[in-house]
């Protein structure tokens, strides 16, 4: 029988299955950043502050400092979203991958939409000490008062106004996508019957469109910077390929391979330096388009819609980013193909050289073998000569001792024996040396 696993302690007694430790976290992710329920009149100030991917602790600590200062419970450990009422204002904090957003809400009637803003109620010293650098700053106003064309011109200081109807005509939203004299952009929403949740969603989407628009455009200056480098590398690549089409040579190929390696290193360095920003821009642009789609915007006569504005202004910038990324990727592919072709040519030339070297070594080995055989023949003659001389001396010595021995006859009779023994000895010595060399 299998052993029954105990239920997880936090699940309650009714759930007795073994739960994955990430299940609750993943299930709660879709509820991580709920919309604020808003009733007009209300004003909001929205800040998006770039802090980098590793600054979560600093952002959260700054929010905790404000909570301690105002006697509010701080965000939970590990939280990436926090919303609380601080009395005069409400703060909504969200931590994203590389930036944090701070949205301040101020409820109450107003005559002028963009004076006495929500962020004015936050402690100035705390606001000035926000970690990171501000990329997006927008004031928004939500009320039920319709304003004349003259009032709209004053509110947006004469800039062309982009306006839409949203929520099936239950609201109208206006902006000019400009930074005004106070350093903030402006969004004005006219509520004609929105529910509190609809108003919160609409305002949040408008703020996110502005935030993601700026985050997507962070890649555009990099594209302008990268363009001249790509042009230079394209020319260098064309010169290398043209030189490869010429006659091959060892020195020339080595020089070309060096230039190509340097070019590949430069291209890869640029890719590593900018790939994250370009990928992020693509993702942020997709979020902008999704938020515009969620608005289900309808045209106000005589005004450009937000979708049209983005299509004419943001769209070309993102197309430029996209084309630059593709141009860079094409350069990397060409460098890779040229490198493979040049290495193949170098390998072929090296193989031909190795073949010539092996032929030369074979010729030398053959000459050495012939010389060795000649030396061996001379060695047999010399050794035989000395041995026959020894036999002659022995025969003469025996004759001097009184034995009847003819030294010339002894040398004649010993000649074939000596030659045979010397030849056999030399062959055995050669075989013994050959076996040792093979081992």
GUVEXDO-497816 format. One record per atom (N, C-alpha, C): residue in one letter; x, y, z. Coordinates in steps of 0.05 Angstrom, whole numbers, plus 32768, in hexadecimal, padded with zeros to 4 digits. Example, Ala and Ser with C-alpha at 12.3 -4.5 7.8 and 13.67 -1.06 7.14 Angstrom:
2
A81087F8E809C;A80F67FA6809C;A81087FBE809C;S81017FD3808E;S81117FEB808F;S81028001809D;
This chain:
439
X80117FE88000;X800080008000;X801180198000;X8009802D7FF1;X801880467FF0;X801380568009;X802880658011;X802680768029;X8016808F8023;X800380958034;X7FF280AD8030;X800180C68039;X800380DA8026;X801180F3802D;X7FFF8105803D;X800A81128051;X7FFA81258062;X7FF2813D8052;X7FDB81498056;X7FD381618048;X7FE481798051;X7FE6818C803F;X7FF481A58045;X7FE681B4805B;X7FF581BE806E;X7FE881CA8086;X7FD781E28080;X7FDF81F1806C;X7FD1820B8067;X7FB882088055;X7FB281EF804D;X7F9C81EC8039;X7F8181E88046;X7F8081E1805F;X7F6781DA806B;X7F6281BC8069;X7F5181B2807A;X7F4E8195807C;X7F3E818A8064;X7F30819B8055;X7F208191803F;X7F31818A8027;X7F4881958025;X7F5A8190800E;X7F71817E8017;X7F708165800F;X7F8381528019;X7F9781488004;X7F9A81577FEE;X7FAD81507FDA;X7FC7815F7FDF;X7FDD81547FD4;X7FF781617FD7;X7FF981777FC3;X7FFC818F7FCD;X7FFC81A77FBB;X801881B07FB4;X801B81B87F9B;X803581C37F93;X803A81DD7FA2;X805381E37FAB;X805881FB7FBB;X805382157FAC;X805282147F91;X804E822D7F82;X803082307F79;X801F821D7F80;X8004821E7F76;X7FF582387F7E;X7FF6823E7F98;X7FE782567FA1;X7FF382707F95;X800E82707F94;X801B82887F89;X8013828C7F6C;X801382777F5C;X800B82797F40;X7FEE82807F3D;X7FDD82747F4E;X7FC082797F4C;X7FBA82967F53;X7FC982A17F66;X7FC482BD7F6F;X7FD082D27F5D;X7FE082C97F4A;X7FEE82DC7F38;X7FDA82ED7F28;X7FC482E17F20;X7FB182F07F10;X7FA283047F21;X7FA483027F3B;X7F9783157F4D;X7FAB83287F5A;X7FC483277F50;X7FDA83357F5E;X7FD783547F5D;X7FCB835E7F48;X7FCA837C7F45;X7FAD83847F3E;X7F9B83837F51;X7F7F838A7F4C;X7F7D83A87F46;X7F6883AE7F36;X7F6283CA7F30;X7F5783D87F49;X7F5B83F37F4A;X7F4F84037F5F;X7F32840A7F57;X7F2084087F6A;X7F0584117F65;X7F03842F7F69;X7EFB843E7F54;X7EFC845B7F55;X7EE184677F4F;X7EDA847B7F5E;X7EC2848B7F5A;X7ECA84A87F55;X7EC084B47F40;X7EC784D17F3C;X7EBA84E27F51;X7EC784F97F57;X7EE085037F4C;X7EF884F87F5B;X7F0D84F27F4C;X7F2684E87F57;X7F3D84F07F45;X7F5384F67F52;X7F6C84FD7F43;X7F8184E87F4A;X7F9284E37F37;X7FA884CF7F3A;X7FC284DA7F30;X7FD884D27F3D;X7FF384D97F33;X800284BE7F31;X800C84B97F19;X8019849F7F13;X803684A37F0D;X804784947F1A;X806484957F15;X806E84797F0F;X807E84777EFA;X808D845E7EF4;X80AA84647EF6;X80B784567F09;X80D3845C7F10;X80E584447F09;X80F884497EF7;X810B84337EEF;X811F842F7F05;X812084167F0F;X813384107F24;X814483F87F1D;X813E83E97F07;X814E83D27F01;X814183B97F0D;X814C83A27F04;X814083897F0C;X814783817F29;X815C838C7F34;X816583837F4F;X815E83977F65;X814C83AA7F60;X814683BE7F74;X812C83BA7F82;X812183A27F82;X8108839D7F8F;X810983A47FAD;X811F839D7FBA;X812283A27FD6;X812183BF7FDD;X812E83D07FCD;X812E83ED7FD2;X811383F97FCE;X810583F07FB9;X80EA83FB7FB4;X80D783F47FCB;X80D783DB7FD2;X80C683D27FE8;X80CC83E08002;X80E683E38008;X80EE83F18021;X80E5840D8021;X80E4841A800A;X80DB84368008;X80BD8438800E;X80AE84258004;X80918424800A;X808D841E8028;X809D840C8033;X809B84058050;X80A0841E8061;X80B4842E8058;X80BA84468067;X80A284598068;X8094845C8052;X807C846D8052;X806784628064;X806484478064;X8050843A8075;X8056843F8092;X806F843B809A;X8077844080B6;X8071845D80BE;X8077846F80AB;X8074848B80B0;X8056849380B5;X8044848480A7;X8028848B80A9;X8018847780BA;X8026846480C6;X8019845080D7;X8007843D80C8;X8011843580B0;X80028422809F;X80118407809E;X800283F2809D;X800F83D7809B;X801E83D68080;X803783CD8081;X804883CC8069;X804083B58057;X804A83B5803E;X8045839E802C;X805083848037;X8043836E8030;X804C8354803A;X8067834D802E;X8075833B803B;X809083338032;X808D83268016;X809E83308003;X809D83257FE8;X808883317FD7;X807883447FE1;X8062834F7FD1;X806D83607FBA;X805F835F7FA3;X806683707F8C;X804F83847F87;X803B83847F98;X802483967F95;X801B839F7FB1;X801483B97FB4;X800B83C37FCE;X7FF983DA7FC9;X7FE283DA7FD6;X7FCF83F07FD4;X7FC483F67FF0;X7FC5840F7FF8;X7FBB84168013;X7FB384338013;X7FA084398026;X7F968454802A;X7FA78462803F;X7FB384798038;X7FC48488804A;X7FB684A08055;X7F9C84A08054;X7F8D84B7805F;X7F8684CB8049;X7F9884DE8045;X7F9484F28030;X7F9584E78014;X7FA484D28010;X7FA884C67FF6;X7FA984A77FF8;X7FA7849A7FE2;X7FAA847D7FE0;X7FC184777FCE;X7FD284647FD6;X7FEA845D7FC7;X7FE784417FBC;X7FED843E7FA3;X7FEE84247F95;X800B84207F8B;X8019840B7F95;X803484057F8D;X803583EA7F7F;X804383EA7F68;X804683D17F59;X806483CE7F51;X806E83B67F56;X808A83B07F4E;X808983A07F34;X809683AA7F1F;X8098839C7F06;X80B583927F03;X80BB83867EEC;X80D5837A7EE9;X80EC838E7EED;X80EA83A57EE1;X810083B87EE2;X80F883D47EEB;X80DF83D77EF4;X80D783F17EFE;X80C083ED7F12;X80BB84027F21;X80A484027F34;X809284197F2D;X807884157F32;X8065842B7F2D;X805984337F48;X8055844D7F4B;X804884587F63;X803184697F59;X801884627F60;X800184717F58;X7FF3847C7F71;X7FF084967F72;X7FE384A47F89;X7FC784AC7F80;X7FB384A77F91;X7F9784AF7F8B;X7F8E84C37FA0;X7F8084D77F96;X7F7584ED7FA8;X7F5884F07FA1;X7F4784EA7FB4;X7F2A84EC7FAF;X7F2085077FB9;X7F0B85117FAB;X7F00852A7FB2;X7EFB853C7F9A;X7EE8854E7F9B;X7EE285607F84;X7EF985737F7E;X7EFA857B7F65;X7F0E858F7F5C;X7F03859F7F45;X7F0C85B77F43;X7F0585C87F2C;X7F1885C67F15;X7F3285C77F1C;X7F4785C47F08;X7F5385A87F0A;X7F5285987EF4;X7F5B857C7EF7;X7F7885797EFF;X7F8A858A7EF6;X7FA685857EFB;X7FB485997F0C;X7FA585A27F20;X7FB185B27F36;X7FA985A57F50;X7FBB85A57F64;X7FB585957F7C;X7FB585787F76;X7FCA856E7F6A;X7FCB85527F61;X7FCE853E7F79;X7FC985257F73;X7FCA85107F88;X7FE6850E7F94;X7FFB850F7F84;X8016850C7F8E;X801E85237FA0;X801085397F9F;X8016854F7FB1;X801185487FCE;X800185347FD3;X7FFA852C7FEF;X800F851A7FFB;X8020850D7FEA;X803584FB7FF5;X804B850C8001;X805985028016;X806F85118022;X80848518800E;X808A8532800A;X809D853A7FF5;X80B8852D7FF8;X80C3852A8010;X80DD851E8013;X80DD8501800C;X80C784F28012;X80C484D6800B;X80C284D37FED;X80B384E57FE1;X80AF84E47FC4;X80C984EA7FB5;X80D984FD7FC0;X80F285057FB3;X810784EE7FB5;X810484DD7FC9;X811884C87FCE;X811084AE7FC1;X80FD84AD7FAF;X80F584947FA2;X810E84877F95;X8112846D7F99;X812984607F8C;X812684607F6E;X813C84647F60;X813B84637F43;X8136847D7F36;X8130847C7F1C;X812C84947F0C;X811084937EFE;X810284A97EFF;X80E784AA7EF5;X80E784AA7ED7;X80D884977ECB;X80D584957EAF;X80B9849F7EA6;X80A5849B7EB7;X808A84A37EB0;X807E84B27EC7;X807284C97EC2;X806484D87ED6;X804B84E47EC9;X803484DC7ED3;X801A84E37EC7;X800784EB7EDD;X7FF985027ED9;X7FE285097EEA;X7FC985017EDB;X7FB584F67EE9;X7F9C84EE7EDD;X7F8584F97EEE;X7F6F85007EE1;X7F58850A7EEF;X7F3F84FC7EE4;X7F2E84F37EF6;X7F1584E67EEF;X7EFE84F57EFC;X7EEC84FF7EEB;X7ED4850D7EF6;X7EBD850B7EE2;X7EA785167EE9;X7E8F85157ED8;X7E88852F7ECC;X7E9B85417ECA;X7E96855C7EBF;X7EA1855D7EA3;X7E8F85637E90;X7E9785677E74;X7EA385837E70;X7EB985857E63;X7EC6859F7E60;X7EC585A77E43;X7EC585C17E3F;X7EC385CD7E24;X7EDE85CA7E15;X7EDD85D07DFC;X7EF585CF7DEB;X7F0A85E37DF6;X7F0185FA7DFF;X7F14860E7E09;X7F2186047E23;X7F1185F87E34;X7F1C85ED7E4D;X7F3085D77E47;X7F2A85C67E34;X7F3C85B07E2C;X7F5685BB7E21;X7F5485D07E11;X7F6D85DD7E07;X7F7E85E87E1D;X7F7185F37E32;X7F8085FE7E48;X7F8C85E77E59;X7F7D85D27E5D;X7F8785BB7E6D;X7F9F85AF7E60;X7F9F85AC7E46;X7FB5859E7E38;X7FC785B27E2A;X7FC685CB7E33;X7FD885E17E2B;X7FDC85E27E0C;X7FC685DF7DFE;X7FC785E37DE1;X7FD185CB7DD1;X7FD985B67DDE;X7FE2859E7DCF;X7FCB85907DC1;X7FD085827DAB;X7FBA85727D9F;X7FB1855D7DB3;X7F97855A7DB6;X7F8C85487DCA;X7F83852E7DBC;X7F8B85187DC8;X7F8284FE7DBF;X7F6B84F67DD1;X7F5484EE7DC5;X7F3C84E87DD5;X7F2E84CF7DCB;X7F2284C07DDD;X7F1484A87DD6;X7EFB84A57DE8;X7EE884967DDE;X7ED2848C7DEE;X7ED9846F7DF6;X7ED384687E0E;X7ED9844D7E18;X7EC284427E28;X7EC484287E2E;X7EAF841A7E3E;X7E94841E7E32;X7E92841A7E17;X7E78841C7E09;X7E6C84387E0C;X7E7C844C7E0C;X7E7384677E0E;X7E6E84717E2A;X7E7584617E3E;X7E70846A7E5A;X7E86847C7E64;X7E9B84817E54;X7EB184927E5D;X7EBE849E7E44;X7ECB84B57E48;X7EDC84C17E34;X7EF784C77E41;X7F0C84C27E33;X7F2784C67E3D;X7F3784D87E2B;X7F4684EA7E36;X7F5584FE7E26;X7F7284FF7E31;X7F8585027E1E;X7FA185067E26;X7FAF85137E0E;X7FC7851D7E13;X7FD785287DFD;X7FF3851B7DFA;X7FF985087E0D;X801384FA7E0D;X802B850E7E0D;X802785247E1A;X803D85387E1D;X8045853A7E3B;X805D85427E3F;X806685497E5A;X806285677E5E;X8053856E7E72;X804C858A7E76;X806185987E89;X805C85B17E8E;X806F85C07E9D;X807685B67EB8;X806485A77EC5;X8069859B7EDF;X807885817EDE;X807F85787EC5;X808D855F7EC2;X807B85477EC0;X8061854A7EBF;X804E85347EBE;X803E85357EA4;X8035851E7E9B;X8022851D7E86;X800685207E92;X7FF185207E81;X7FD685257E8A;X7FC285127E7C;X7FB085077E8C;X7F9A84F67E82;X7F8185007E90;X7F6C85067E80;X7F53850F7E8B;X7F3D84FB7E82;X7F2E84F07E96;X7F1984DD7E90;X7EFE84E97E99;X7EEB84E97E86;X7ED084F27E8B;X7EBE84DA7E8F;X7EB484D77EA8;X7EA484C07EB0;X7E8784C67EA9;X7E7B84B57E98;X7E5F84B87E91;X7E4E84A07E99;X7E5684937EAF;X7E46847D7EB9;X7E5684647EBD;X7E7084667EC2;X7E81844F7EC8;X7E7B84447EE4;X7E7E842A7EE7;X7E7E841F7F02;X7E9984257F0E;X7E9C84207F29;X7EB584267F36;X7ECB84147F2B;X7EC583FB7F25;X7EDA83E97F1A;X7EE183F17EFE;X7ECD83F87EEE;X7ED384017ED2;X7EE5841A7ED2;X7EDE842D7EE4;X7EEF84457EE5;X7F0B843E7EED;X7F0F842C7F01;X7F2A84247F09;X7F3984167EF3;X7F2B84047EE4;X7F3883F67ECE;X7F4084097EB8;X7F2E841B7EB1;X7F33842E7E9B;X7F4B84407EA2;X7F4B844B7EBA;X7F62845C7EC1;X7F7C844D7EC2;X7F7B84347ECD;X7F9384247ECE;X7F9E841D7EB2;X7F8C84177EA0;X7F9584117E85;X7FA284297E77;X7F9684417E7C;X7FA284597E70;X7FBD845F7E7B;X7FC1845B7E96;X7FDB845F7EA2;X7FEF844A7E98;X7FE684317E95;X7FF8841C7E8B;X800084217E6E;X7FEE842B7E5E;X7FF584327E42;X800D84467E42;X800B845B7E53;X8020846E7E53;X803A84627E5F;X803784517E73;X804F84457E7F;X805D84327E6C;X804E84207E60;X805A840D7E4D;X8064841A7E34;X805784307E2C;X8060843F7E14;X807C84497E19;X808184567E30;X809C84607E35;X80B084497E39;X80A884347E46;X80BA841D7E4A;X80C284117E30;X80AF840F7E1D;X80B584057E03;X80C884177DF4;X80C484317DF7;X80D584447DE8;X80F284467DF3;X80F784397E0A;X8112843A7E14;X8126842D7E01;X811C841B7DEF;X812E840E7DDC;X813484207DC4;X812484357DC0;X812884467DA8;X814384557DA7;X814B84627DBD;X8166846E7DBD;X817D845A7DB8;X817984427DC2;X818E842E7DBD;X818F84267D9F;X817884267D92;X817784217D75;X818684367D66;X8182844F7D6E;X819084657D60;X81AE84637D65;X81B6845A7D7D;X81D284577D83;X81DE843F7D74;X81CE842A7D72;X81D984117D66;X81DA84137D47;X81C984247D3B;X81C784267D1E;X81E2842B7D11;X81F184407D18;X820B84457D0B;X821F842D7D0F;X821E84207D26;X823084097D2A;X822983F27D17;X820F83EE7D13;X820783D97D01;X820F83E07CE4;X820C83F97CDD;X821584027CC2;X823283FD7CBE;X824284047CD2;X825F83FF7CD0;X826683E17CCE;X825883D17CDF;X825D83B47CDF;X825483A87CC4;X823E83B27CB9;X823583A87C9F;X824A83AE7C89;X825583C67C8A;X826A83CC7C76;X828383BA7C7A;X828B83B67C93;X82A183A57C99;X829C83887C8F;X8283837F7C93;X827C83647C8B;X827D83627C6C;X827383777C5E;X827483777C41;X829183767C37;X82A383857C44;X82BF83857C3C;X82CC83697C40;X82C5835D7C56;X82D083427C5C;X82C7832E7C47;X82AD832E7C41;X82A2831C7C2D;X82AE83217C12;X82B2833A7C0B;X82BF83407BF1;X82DB83367BF0;X82EA83397C06;X8305832E7C08;X830683107C06;X82F183037C12;X82F082E67C10;X82EC82DC7BF4;X82E082EC7BE3;X82DB82E47BC7;X82F582E57BB7;X830A82F27BC2;X832382F47BB3;X833482DB7BB7;X834D82DC7BAC;X835E82C47BAE;X836582BE7BCB;X836782A47BD1;X836C829B7BEC;X838A829B7BF1;X8392829F7C0A;X83AD829F7C12;X83AE829C7C30;X83C382907C3A;X83C5828B7C57;X83C482A57C67;X83D482B87C60;X83D582D17C6F;X83BB82E07C6C;X83B082E07C54;X839782EF7C4F;X838082E27C5F;X837E82C87C5E;X836982BA7C6D;X836B82BE7C8B;X838382BD7C95;X838682C27CB2;X837E82DE7CB9;X838582F27CA8;X837D830D7CAE;X835F83117CAC;X835283047C98;X833583067C96;X832782F87CAD;X833282E27CB6;X832682D47CCD;X832882E57CE6;X833E82F37CE9;X834183057D00;X832D831C7CFF;X832A83287CE8;X8316833D7CE5;X82FA83337CEB;X82F4831C7CE0;X82D983107CE4;X82D4830A7D01;X82E883007D0F;X82E582FA7D2C;X82E083137D3C;X82EF83297D35;X82EA83427D43;X82CE834D7D3E;X82C5834A7D24;X82AA83537D1D;X829583437D2C;X829983297D2E;X828683187D3C;X8284831F7D59;X829C83257D65;X829C832D7D81;X828D83477D86;X8291835B7D74;X828283747D76;X826483707D74;X825C83607D60;X823F835B7D5C;X8233834D7D74;X824183397D7E;X8236832B7D96;X8235833D7DAE;X8249834E7DB1;X824983617DC7;X823183737DC6;X822B837E7DAF;X8214838F7DAC;X81FA83807DB2;X81F983677DA8;X81E183577DAD;X81DD83527DCB;X81F3834B7DD9;X81F183467DF6;X81EA83607E05;X81F383767DFB;X81EF83907E08;X81D2839A7E06;X81C583947DEF;X81AB83A07DEA;X8194838C7DE8;X819983727DE8;X8184835E7DE3;X816E83607DF8;X817583647E11;X816083667E26;X814D837D7E21;X815983957E1B;X814883AC7E17;X813683A97DFF;X8141839D7DE9;X8130839A7DD1;X811A83857DD6;X812083707DE5;X810B835D7DEB;X80F683697DFD;X80FF83797E11;X80EC83867E23;X80DA839A7E13;X80E683A87E00;X80D683BB7DF0;X80C083AD7DE1;X80C683967DD6;X80B283867DC8;X809B837F7DDA;X80A283767DF3;X808E836E7E06;X807D83867E0F;X808A839C7E14;X807B83B47E1D;X806983BF7E07;X807283BE7DEF;X806183C77DD8;X804983B57DD6;X804C839B7DD9;X803583897DD9;X802283907DEF;X802B83977E06;X8019839F7E1C;X800A83B97E15;X801883CC7E08;X800A83E47E00;X7FF383DE7DED;X7FF883CD7DD9;X7FE483C67DC6;X7FCD83B77DD4;X7FD383A67DE7;X7FBE83977DF5;X7FAD83AA7E06;X7FBA83BD7E14;X7FAA83D07E24;X7F9883E27E12;X7FA283EA7DFB;X7F9183F97DE8;X7F7983E87DDF;X7F7F83CF7DD9;X7F6983BD7DD1;X7F5483BB7DE7;X7F5E83B97E00;X7F4C83B67E17;X7F3A83CF7E1B;X7F4383E67E11;X7F3383FF7E14;X7F1A83FE7E03;X7F1B83EE7DED;X7F0483ED7DDA;X7EFC840A7DD3;X7F1084197DCB;X7F0C84367DC7;X7EFA843C7DAF;X7EEB84517DB1;X7EDA845B7D9C;X7EE384787D96;X7EDF84807D7D;X7EE9849A7D74;X7ED784B07D7E;X7EE484C67D86;X7ED684E07D8B;X7EDA84F17D73;X7EC684FC7D68;X7EC8850B7D4F;X7EDD85217D51;X7EEF85217D3E;X7F0485367D3D;X7F1C85307D4D;X7F1D85197D5B;X7F3485137D6C;X7F4184F87D63;X7F5B84F87D66;X7F6A84DF7D61;X7F6784CC7D78;X7F6484B27D72;X7F62849E7D88;X7F7E84977D92;X7F7E848B7DA9;X7F9884827DB5;X7FA5846D7DA3;X7F95845B7D98;X7FA084467D86;X7FAC84527D6D;X7FA084677D62;X7FAB84747D4A;X7FC584827D51;X7FC584907D68;X7FDD849E7D71;X7FF4848A7D74;X7FEF84747D81;X800584617D85;X800E84547D6B;X7FFB84507D59;X800184447D3F;X801384577D2F;X800E84707D31;X801E84847D21;X8038848D7D2F;X8039848C7D49;X805084967D57;X806184807D63;X8054846F7D73;X806384597D80;X806984427D6D;X8056843C7D5B;X805984267D48;X807384287D37;X8078843F7D2A;X809084417D1A;X80AA843E7D2B;X80AA84487D43;X80C184457D54;X80C684287D5A;X80B084197D60;X80B383FC7D66;X80BB83ED7D4D;X80B183F67D36;X80BA83E97D1C;X80D883ED7D18;X80E184057D1F;X80FE840A7D1C;X810E83F87D2F;X810483F57D48;X811283E37D5A;X811283C67D4F;X80FB83BE7D45;X80F883A37D3A;X810B839F7D22;X810B83B27D10;X811D83AF7CF8;X813A83B07D00;X814283BF7D15;X815D83C07D1E;X816583A57D2A;X8153839A7D3A;X815883807D45;X815C836B7D30;X814B836B7D1B;X814E83587D05;X8168835D7CF5;X816E83777CF2;X8187837D7CE3;X819F83737CF3;X819F83767D0D;X81B5836C7D1D;X81B6834E7D1C;X819F83417D1E;X819F83237D1C;X81A9831A7D01;X81A183287CEB;X81AB83217CD0;X81C983247CCE;X81D483397CDB;X81F1833D7CDB;X81FF83257CE9;X81F4831D7D00;X820083077D0E;X81FF82ED7CFE;X81E982E97CEF;X81E782D17CDE;X81FC82D37CC7;X81FF82EA7CBB;X821382ED7CA5;X822F82E87CB0;X823582F37CC7;X824F82EF7CD3;X825482D27CD8;X824082C47CE2;X824382A77CE7;X824882987CCD;X8238829E7CB8;X823C828F7C9F;X825882957C93;X826082AF7C94;X827A82B67C89;X829082A97C99;X828D82A87CB3;X82A1829A7CC4;X82A3827D7CBD;X828C82707CB9;X828D82537CB2;X829A824F7C97;X829482617C84;X82A0825E7C69;X82BE82637C6A;X82C682777C79;X82E3827D7C7A;X82F282677C89;X82E6825C7C9E;X82F382467CAC;X82F5822E7C9B;X82E182297C8A;X82E282127C77;X82F982167C63;X82FC822F7C59;X831182347C46;X832C82307C54;X832F823A7C6C;X834882367C7B;X834D82197C80;X8339820A7C87;X833C81ED7C8D;X834481DE7C73;X833881E67C5C;X834081D97C43;X835E81DE7C3D;X836581F87C3F;X838281FE7C3A;X839481F07C4E;X838C81EE7C67;X839C81E07C7B;X839D81C27C74;X838781B77C6A;X8387819B7C63;X839A81967C4B;X839A81A87C38;X83AD81A57C21;X83CA81A67C2B;X83CF81B87C3D;X83EA81BA7C48;X83F281A07C57;X83DF81967C67;X83E5817E7C75;X83EA81677C62;X83DA81667C4C;X83DF81517C38;X83FB81527C2C;X8403816B7C25;X841E816F7C1A;X843381677C2E;X842E816E7C48;X844181677C5D;X844381487C60;X842C813B7C5F;X842D811E7C61;X843C81117C4A;X8438811B7C31;X844681117C1A;X846481157C1E;X846B812D7C27;X848881327C2C;X8493811F7C41;X8483811A7C56;X848C81087C6B;X848F80EC7C60;X847D80E47C4F;X847F80C97C43;X849880C67C32;X849E80DB7C22;X84B680DA7C11;X84CF80D87C23;X84CF80E87C39;X84E680E77C4A;X84E880CC7C58;X84D180C07C5F;X84D280A57C6B;X84DD80907C58;X84D580937C3E;X84DF80807C2B;X84FD80837C27;X8507809C7C25;X852380A07C23;X853280967C3B;X8527809B7C53;X853380917C6B;X853580737C6C;X852080667C62;X852080497C61;X8535803E7C4E;X8537804B7C37;X854C80437C24;X856780477C2F;X856B805E7C3C;X858580637C49;X858B804F7C5E;X857680487C6E;X857A80347C83;X858180197C78;X857480127C62;X857B7FF87C55;X85977FF87C4B;X85A0800F7C3F;X85BB80117C36;X85CF800F7C4D;X85C9801D7C63;X85DA801C7C7A;X85DB7FFF7C85;X85C47FF27C85;X85C37FD77C8F;X85D57FC57C7E;X85D47FC97C63;X85E57FB97C51;X86027FBE7C57;X86097FD77C5A;X86257FDE7C60;X862D7FD37C7B;X861A7FD37C8E;X86207FC87CA9;X86257FAB7CA7;X86167F9C7C97;X861A7F7F7C94;X86367F797C89;X863E7F897C75;X86587F857C69;X866E7F8B7C7D;X866A7FA27C8C;X867F7FA97C9F;X86827F957CB5;X866B7F8C7CC0;X866B7F797CD6;X86777F5F7CCD;X866E7F577CB5;X86797F3D7CAA;X86977F3F7CA6;X86A07F567C9C;X86BD7F5A7C97;X86CC7F577CB2;X86C27F647CC6;X86D17F627CE0;X86D07F467CEB;X86B97F387CE9;X86B77F1C7CF3;X86CA7F0A7CE4;X86CA7F0D7CC9;X86DD7EFC7CBA;X86FA7F027CC1;X86FF7F1C7CC7;X871A7F227CD0;X87217F147CEA;X870E7F137CFD;X87127F057D16;X87177EE77D11;X87077EDB7CFE;X870B7EBF7CF8;X87277EBA7CEC;X872F7ECD7CDB;X874B7ECA7CD0;X87607ECB7CE6;X875C7EDE7CF9;X87707EE07D0F;X87707EC77D20;X87587EBB7D24;X87567EA37D34;X87657E8C7D25;X87607E8A7D0B;X876D7E747CFB;X878B7E777CFB;X87947E907CF9;X87B17E947CF9;X87BD7E8D7D14;X87AE7E937D29;X87B77E8D7D44;X87B87E6E7D48;X87A57E607D3E;X87A57E437D40;X87BC7E377D30;X87C17E437D19;X87D77E397D08;X87F17E3D7D16;X87F47E557D23;X880D7E5A7D32;X88107E487D4A;X87FA7E3E7D54;X87FB7E2C7D6B;X88027E0F7D63;X88057E0A7D49;X880E7DF07D3F;X87F87DE07D32;X87E07DEC7D30;X87CB7DDE7D22;X87CC7DE47D04;X87C57DD07CF4;X87C67DD57CD7;X87AC7DE27CCF;X87AA7DFC7CD0;X87927E0B7CC8;X87997E1F7CB4;X878A7E1F7C9E;X878E7E337C88;X877B7E4A7C8D;X87867E617C93;X87767E797C9B;X87657E827C83;X876F7E817C6B;X875F7E8A7C54;X87477E787C4F;X874D7E5E7C53;X87377E4B7C50;X87227E4F7C65;X872B7E547C7E;X87187E587C94;X87077E717C8F;X87137E867C83;X87047E9E7C7D;X86F07E997C67;X86F77E897C53;X86E57E827C3D;X86CD7E727C47;X86D37E5E7C58;X86BE7E4E7C63;X86AC7E5D7C76;X86B77E707C85;X86A67E807C99;X86967E967C8C;X869D7E9D7C73;X86907EB47C67;X86717EB07C65;X86677E9B7C5A;X86497E987C58;X863C7E977C74;X864A7E897C87;X863F7E877CA1;X863D7EA27CAF;X86537EB27CAC;X86537ECC7CB9;X863E7EDF7CAC;X863C7EDE7C91;X86297EEF7C83;X860C7EE87C8C;X86077ECE7C8D;X85EC7EC57C94;X85E57ECE7CB1;X85F87ECB7CC4;X85F37ED27CDF;X85EF7EF07CE2;X85FF7EFF7CD4;X85FD7F1D7CD6;X85E37F267CCB;X85DB7F1B7CB3;X85C17F237CA7;X85AA7F1D7CBA;X85AA7F047CC5;X85947EFD7CD7;X85947F0F7CF0;X85AC7F157CFA;X85AD7F267D12;X85A37F427D0D;X85AA7F4D7CF6;X85A07F687CEF;X85827F687CEC;X85777F537CDF;X855A7F537CDB;X854B7F507CF6;X85557F3F7D08;X85497F3C7D22;X854A7F567D32;X85617F647D30;X85637F7E7D3D;X85507F927D32;X854B7F927D17;X85387FA57D0C;X851C7F9F7D15;X85157F857D16;X84FA7F7D7D1F;X84F67F857D3C;X850A7F807D4D;X85087F877D69;X85047FA67D6D;X85127FB57D5E;X850F7FD37D60;X84F47FDB7D55;X84EA7FCE7D40;X84CF7FD47D35;X84B97FCE7D49;X84BB7FB87D57;X84A77FB17D6B;X84A67FC57D82;X84BE7FCD7D8B;X84BF7FE17DA1;X84B37FFC7D98;X84B880047D7F;X84AD801D7D75;X848E801B7D73;X848380047D6B;X846680007D6A;X845A80017D86;X84687FF57D9A;X845D7FF77DB5;X845E80137DC0;
